[in-house]
Amino acid sequence: MATFLYSIGRFAFRRRRLVALVWVALLALAGVGAATASTATSNSFSIPGTEAQRAFDLLEERYPGQSADGASARVVFKAPEGEKITAPENAAEVSGIVKELQDGSDQIASVADPFDEKAPAVSRDGTTAYISVTYDVSSFELTEETRDSLENAGNEAREGGMTVEIGGDALMVMPETGITEVIGVVVAGIVLVITFGSLVAAGLPLITALIGVGIGVSTITALASVMDLGSTTATLAMMIGLAVGIDYALFIVSRYRAELAEGREREEAAGRAVGTAGSAVVFAGLTVVIALAGLAVVNIPILTKMGLAAAGTVVLAVLVAITLIPAFLGFAGERIVSRKDRKARKAAAEQAAATGEVLVGDAPRDNGGTRWSRFVQRRPVMVLLAGVIGLGVIAIPATSLEMGLPDDGAQPTSSSPRKAYDLLSDGFGPGFNGPLVGVVDLKDSDDQDAVLKRITGEIQKNEHVVAVTPPVPNEAGDTAMFTVIPKDRPNSTETETLVHDIRDFGDTLKSDDGAEVYVTGATAMNIDFSEKMNDALLPYLALVVGLAFLLLMVVFRSILVPLKAALGFLLSVVAALGAVVAVFQWGWLGGLFGVEQPGPIMSVMPILMVGVVFGLAMDYEVFLVTRMREAYVHGESPAQAITTGFRHGARVVTAAAVIMIAVFAGFIGSGEQMIKMIGFGLAIAVFFDAFVVRMAIVPAVLALLGKRAWWLPRWLDRALPDFDVEGDKLRKKLDAEAAEGGTGKEEREAVSV
């Protein structure tokens, strides 16, 4: 592996114009594809294998002509204090708005009058009413005229003292991440300048990362309509691709500068940097790809697409790092090193020439990394206990985790959708915002009328039910649909119990009569989705950790080091989940992070955090510990190897972690709750994993294990493939060539190609 990447690095350095041209052409091609692609018009959401999805599919089959993807809205009215919405003047105002909406757009499918005797939509106290509006197209296909007519509905009523708010997905727009995303990139640039002391060296990782992300996100945009990719897919790919792209470039550039400091020629330094640090980049990227692609085992299409799209962006980041980075290093010349270092080396070279000494490179110097590693090795037990106990305390809130999918009740209290949600809850009851849709398959029923009456009667007896609408058969008479209004809020355990009670009754009914009862709707989908996430978490964790464990065992030629890496990851991800619960569910420091309304944690969050954070955590493990492994293989003692690893890796890993935290934290400014939560969760998880687990717990454990950390049974060592990640074979080959007087320019170029 190292020899192959060494050849790629030298080739890219020498043929830098060709390599750069290829990547720029790919970026332009992807950009043209994104610009000319049709806009994605839907964000379909399905949960294969669940009862809610089977009911949804049955509705589409048995009720043809009804658009399942059409947008909807509710215009909610509340009469002025002391008045009734049913008063003649107020009722006339509402009825006039119904007519305005009907005439306001040709995209409207129906507008329900709240005073219709067949389907009244007025609260019992007569103060609140709502107009139901459905559209023929999705919210993303609504024209500006249609949106304007909905937003302006009720303006005159507001002027008359009536409260008018609008909820539903018809006014939903693409989420914005805000200026904080740009701030995250700026912070990354500042960290790079401080780390390298050179604007050229700092700008190179940013430029290459943006090229990789640009190609990845443009490709996702180009395929969004064809593959039904939601807006969150591109955002997650951008978030992860930008973070790993900068980090991978940072490690290779840092290693290149270290090779230059040892006195090597620029092309040789580029080849060795890609051969050694590039090997770590490849395997670190593989762990991220495994974690993201592994989301497919959950069997949720939208999650699978998000994982595969983000994994593709990581693959691009790896390819950019091992090809475009050495090409740009060729363009950068001596400017890749700070002016201060260039002057120091020039002075050293002049002195060596005057005295006749041979300049072999800079001698290793102590730095903050070496001092910290020695401190940890002097007090490994204390550091280990402090890290484990500290993260354990932060993880405590995770024990009260409540999961759910966001609805208008999770919106900021100042927004119109949230106000409409609260008005409906106050006027019609907490469960009104989460109705359950019942579907009855009557195909095998003997007495359909009796079955429908029995269903209505039995469900109405449930203590968690407010009302049940009479079942409405379809034209063929083989299916009926009814609505159940729960007594409690949609995310409550009582509503979840009600869903299971109806399904249990459906099992009894099927055995008695042959009719089948399904429960669907947003609330039932939410419940099924959360349950599926819970069921999939352990198998997914076992798959991802298992595959990565095998990969790391090949990299480190050890059993205990990969085991320590996996256990450390579990500790950091649980602590991060505890922090997410404390902020987003409990509301602690919510104002600081823009959380206006605490609520349940999104069902997808735990499994998404496991996938993404595991891959990123293994990045730091690979980058830091491979340098220790390299030093150990080359003859250093276990304690010396730890110090050497920190001498060369601590500063760079610290910079990489700060950059990744800055990039992820930039997405906390998003207007979409899911993106905000993901950004916060990933940022805090990287902080815990990089600075507590990898920088403190890892050296403490390695210090306690000593030589046992690198133990591997001989039979397993022979069975595992040797990819030479630490570059030992490459070093021996190059040293042998140097001892023979060099291979000659022609042979070296042949090896590179």
LOZA-774147 format. One record per residue (C-alpha): residue in one letter; y, x, z. Coordinates in steps of 0.02 Angstrom, whole numbers, plus 50000, padded with zeros to 5 digits. Each point is the difference from the previous one (the first is absolute). Layout:
AYXZ
...
REM end
This chain:
M500005000050000
A501265013450052
T499615010749846
F500174985249883
L501664994650077
Y500595018149997
S499754999849811
I500924983549985
G501455006550103
R500225015749894
F499834990149838
A501314987350055
F501175014050055
R499845009149834
R500054984449889
R501304991450106
R501004992649856
L498464991449928
V499454993450171
A501744993550042
L500144991849829
V498344990850023
W500544992850168
V501714995049937
A499164991449852
L498854990550118
L501494994650104
A500924993949845
L498464990849936
A499734991350168
G501854995750008
V499974992049828
G498454990250048
A500844993550158
A501604995549908
T499124990349863
A498664991550107
S500164981750041
T500524995750177
A498624995650122
T500114981350029
S498844997450146
N499295007850155
S498314991450004
F499085000750165
S498164996650015
I498675003250133
P498294999749914
G498554993850103
T501014989550123
E499974981150020
A501884998749973
Q499815008649831
R498524989049950
A501044984650040
F501475006949900
D498875003349850
L499264982550014
L501754992449998
E500445009549841
E498394994149919
R500044981750052
Y501884996849992
P500475006649827
G501825000849952
Q500625004450173
S500775017450003
A499335009950145
D501275013849973
G501544988949987
A501445003350118
S500484987450132
A501474996550114
R500514988650141
V501804994450020
V500154995050183
F501384988650066
K500534996750179
A501264986350036
P501615004050094
E499934998950189
G499774982050057
E499554993649826
K498394995649909
I499495006949832
T499464982249957
A501794993650020
P500584992549833
E501315013249963
N498845014550045
A498524992549906
A501094997449847
E500565018250008
V498195006150007
S499454988549859
G501435006549893
I499395017850027
V498254994649945
K500764994149835
E501005016249982
L498445010550022
Q499014989749874
D501365002549869
G500395017950049
S498585009149909
D498634997049874
Q498875011650102
I499794986950136
A498324991550010
S500434987250134
V501294995450131
A499414989050145
D501254987850074
P499865000650191
F500324981250009
D498574995549882
E498934987050089
K498395007549930
A500345017450072
P501434999650124
A500685016850059
V501104994850146
S499755005350181
R499544986950131
D501705001350085
G500844997149832
T501095015650009
T499105011349877
A499354998049822
Y499485011549859
I499854999849811
S498445008249928
V500295008949834
T498635007449891
Y500205010349841
D498935003049847
V500215018950011
S499895013450134
S501505005650101
F500175015649892
E500174989549842
L501374988650065
T501635001649905
E501655003750084
E500584982349957
T498494992750090
R500305010950153
D501854995750001
S499664981349993
L498835001650150
E501175011250100
N501474988349968
A499024984550049
G500834991850149
N501665009249993
E500954983450008
A498854994150140
R500425015650099
E501844996649979
G499704982750074
G499255007550159
M498164999049953
T498875015350027
V499115005249840
E498785014649989
I498775005349864
G498255007250026
G498515004049891
D499655013749873
A501134993749859
L501435011250056
M498895015050033
V500645015849915
M499345017549978
P500165009850162
E501325013550018
T499675015750098
G501835003750032
I501025015950012
T498865007250135
E498715004449867
V501285011549918
I500455006950171
G498165004550024
V500015010549840
V501655008250052
V499255004650170
A498505007449908
G501185010649896
I500915006450154
V498365004750084
L499455009449845
V501645009749994
I499825004950183
T498175004849974
F500235010649845
G501825005650015
S500154997749812
L500674985249902
V498835003949856
A498475000750112
A500564984050087
G500364990649839
L498375004349916
P498864989150111
L501234985549987
I500105000849810
T498135001649973
A499624986150125
L501244988449913
I499205003849832
G498274995750065
V500614984250087
G501014995349847
I498455000849890
G498944990650127
V501214986050039
S500504997949816
T498164998449954
I499754986950136
T501534990549937
A499365000849821
L498314992850053
A500674987850130
S499944984649889
V498325004249921
M499125004350164
D500974987850111
L500715013650113
G501184994050135
S501655008150049
T499225007150158
T498785010249894
A501375010349918
T500925002150166
L498475006750090
A499615011849855
M501805006350003
M499955002350188
I498395010150003
G500255009149835
L501725006350050
A499415006050171
V498445009349942
G500865006349842
I501345008950102
D498725006450126
Y498795007049870
A501405008949909
L500665006650166
F498345008350042
I499795008449832
V501805006249993
S499845006550178
R498405009449958
Y500815007049842
R501445007150103
A498735007550122
E499105008549855
L501655006949936
A500375006650175
E498365009849991
G500675009149847
R499094991249859
E500694996949826
R500654982449967
E498604994449883
E498675006950114
A500844991750150
A500024983349909
G498165001549958
R499515004450178
A501104986250073
V499174986849892
G498295007650030
T500154999450191
A501294986850049
G499554990349843
S498194998750059
A500624992450162
V501104988149900
V498524994349894
F498894996350149
A501404992250100
G500384988949851
L498174995349988
T500004993850180
V501534989149964
V499214993249840
I498374996150092
A500954990750135
L501064989949877
A498644996349872
G498854995250144
L501084984550029
A498984992349858
V498554997250122
V501034986550087
N499844989549841
I501794993450003
P500675002149822
I501815002850050
L499495013350127
T498845008449875
K501405001049872
M501215007050128
G498755013450052
L499515005149823
A501815000649940
A500525010850148
A498465011149975
G500495002549818
T501735005750055
V499195012550120
V498935006949858
L501595002449899
A500795009050149
V498525012150007
L500065003449812
V501875002950007
A499785012050146
I498715011249915
T500805000149826
L501854995550000
I500415009550161
P499435017049933
A500904996249837
F501634996650093
L499725015650105
G500055009649837
F501674992249956
A500705003150175
G499795018849996
E500635009750150
R501074985250056
I498484992150081
V500335012450144
S501584998750104
R501425012149964
K499805007850172
D498165003849970
R500365006949826
K501295012050072
A498815005450138
R498595003449878
K501155009449883
A500595011050144
A498205003050055
A499505004649823
E501455012449985
Q499545007950166
A498185001249949
A500495008349836
A501095012650090
T498665004650127
G498524998949883
E499154986350102
V498944986549920
L500724982650024
V498554988350038
G500944984750061
D500744993150158
A499055002750163
P499474984450093
R501314994650125
D499914988550149
N500844983249978
G500074983350087
G498254995749936
T499195015550074
R500884997850167
W499464981750009
S498195003949955
R499905013250137
F500734987850125
V498684987149954
Q498615012950009
R500565005050176
R499984981950060
P498804990649884
V499384987650130
M501754994950055
V500604997849820
L498434990449952
L500144988050147
A501874997449973
G499754995749817
V498524988450025
I500734990850150
G501714998349918
L499314992449841
G498814989350103
V501454992250096
I500954996349839
A498444991949929
I499894987150142
P501024986449909
A498695000149861
T498824990950119
S501094984349984
L500095000749810
E500264983049917
M499814999249812
G500624987849870
L500884998349833
P501884997849997
D500804983349962
D501794993750013
G499825000350189
A500015019049992
Q501655000549906
P501615005250088
T500744985950103
S501605000949897
S499124996149835
S499944982849921
P498084999949982
R499825003550187
K501274986550044
A499084987649889
Y498375005050085
D500744996850173
L500764983349948
L498304993949937
S499145006350156
D501254991150113
G499984983849900
F498174998549953
G499075011450122
P499485018450002
G498484997049890
F500984992049859
N500415017149925
G498155004249989
P499104984849927
L498155001449961
V499374994249831
G498304991750004
V498934998949844
V498464988949991
D498675003149868
L499234982849972
K498875004949856
D498404998350102
S500604986150116
D499084983350007
D501394989450077
Q501695007549959
D501104986850083
A499045001150164
V500075018949996
L501895000449978
K500264987650142
R498865010150113
I500955016149960
T501694992350041
G499374992250161
E499105015350065
I501425012249965
Q501304988350075
K499035000550165
N500285018850017
E501245004050139
H500875013049891
V500424987649861
V501624990149982
A499624990749840
V498774998749855
T500524993149832
P498774988349910
P498915009849876
V500594998549819
P498585000649870
N500235008349832
E499814990649835
A498155004049987
G499694993950177
D498955015150045
T501305008550110
A501284994350128
M501435009150083
F500844996750168
T501255008550114
V499845003750186
I501565003250105
P499535011050149
K500784997450170
D500375018550027
R500905013749904
P499105007849850
N499605016950083
S499354992650163
T498215001550061
E499954980950015
T500304998149813
E498665012949965
T498814990150111
L500444984249903
V499555008149834
H498305005250067
D499734982650076
I500294991649832
R498835012249914
D498654997150131
F500194981449971
G499845003449813
D498325008550029
T499384984750093
L500654988449864
K499125010049865
S498334998750087
D500254981350028
D500704994349833
G500095014549878
A501915000149993
E500865016650031
V501665002150092
Y501075015449975
V501625005250085
T501315010049908
G501895001849993
A501105014550056
T499494998450183
A498134999749963
M500225014549877
N500885009650137
I498574997150122
D498675004849874
F500975015449946
S500195006150180
E498164997450034
K499515009249842
M501135014550047
N499195001050172
D498254999449927
A500395013549872
L500895012350115
L498475008550077
P499005001749836
Y501555006649914
L500355012250140
A498205006149995
L500045002349811
V501665009249993
V499725010950153
G498215003749945
L500475005749825
A501485010050062
F498925007950136
L498805006449866
L501465006249895
L500795009250148
M498315007450047
V499955007849827
V501785006350018
F499865007450175
R498145004550001
S499904992450174
I499394984450089
L501134999850152
V501655002649906
P499784984449889
L499404990150152
K501555005250097
A501084995349850
A499254982549991
L500154996750188
G501805006150000
F500404988249858
L499284985150094
L501095004350150
S501595001349896
V499704984149899
V499634989550155
A501575006850084
A501004995949843
L499294982449999
G500514998350183
A501785004949953
V500014987349857
V499454986250121
A501325005050127
V501414999349871
F499504986249879
Q498984988550113
W500785002750171
G501745003649934
W500285016250096
L501445009549917
G499914986849864
G501875000349971
L499945018749967
F498764997549859
G500724983949929
V498654988550071
E500944983750026
Q498474989350034
P498475007450089
G498364992149951
P498185003449955
I499575016249913
M499534997449818
S498124999049978
V499995013849870
M500925012450112
P498565007450104
I498855003449853
L501435006349891
M500565011850138
V498235006450019
G499875003649814
V501695008049974
V500185009250166
F498255007449990
G500375007849832
L501685006850057
A499295006350165
M498695009949908
D501395008149897
Y500665009050154
E498255003950060
V499575008349835
F501655009349981
L500035006850178
V498165003450034
T499555007449830
R501215014350039
M499095002450166
R498334999449910
E500645012649873
A500525012150138
Y498344997750093
V498995003249842
H500995016049970
G499495007050169
E501234993950130
S499424993450169
P500084981050030
A501565002150109
Q500855011349874
A499554987949859
I500864985750092
T501575010750020
T499955005349817
G499814982049944
F501524995050100
R500995015349944
H499834994949818
G499794981150015
A500954993050150
R501735001049922
V499424992749836
V498954986250080
T501474995650112
A501164998849849
A498704989949904
A499804987850145
V501874997850022
I500174996849813
M498604987250000
I500714991350153
A501714999449916
V499294992649840
F498984986750091
A501404995950121
G501124996949850
F499004984349962
I500394992550171
G501614993949921
S499034988649882
G500414981550002
E498134995949992
Q499124999750168
M498395007449932
I500865015349923
K501045002450159
M498444999550108
I499025011749887
G501445012549996
F500165000150189
G498135000850030
L499725014549881
A501515009650063
I499494998850183
A498185003749956
V500495016049908
F501075005050150
F498564997650122
D498715008349888
A501025015049944
F500895004750161
V498784994150133
V498275000549921
R500115014249872
M501295011050088
A499384997850179
I498284992150017
V499225009549853
P500435017750060
A499544995350178
V498274994049945
L499745015249888
A500505011550142
L498724991850115
L498625000749868
G500285018049945
K498705005949873
R499044983850022
A501364991049901
W499425008849842
W498144997850029
L498934992849861
P498095000049993
R499365012349871
W498994987049908
L501544988949985
D501075014849946
R498775003349858
A499944981649952
L501884997249993
P500915005349842
D501245014250025
F501664996149915
D500865015550072
V501464989950065
E500675014550104
G499975011449846
D498815013150071
K499045002249836
L501625000549904
R500705013550115
K498425010649986
K500024998449811
L501825005149987
D499785014350125
A498515006449900
E501014999549841
A501425009350086
A498775013150065
E499365003049824
G501775003249941
G500404982549941
T499224989249869
G501325003849872
K501304988049938
E498874992849865
E498574996150119
R501164992550132
E500764988549871
A498274994949940
V499484995750178
S501594989850023
V499684989749845
REM end
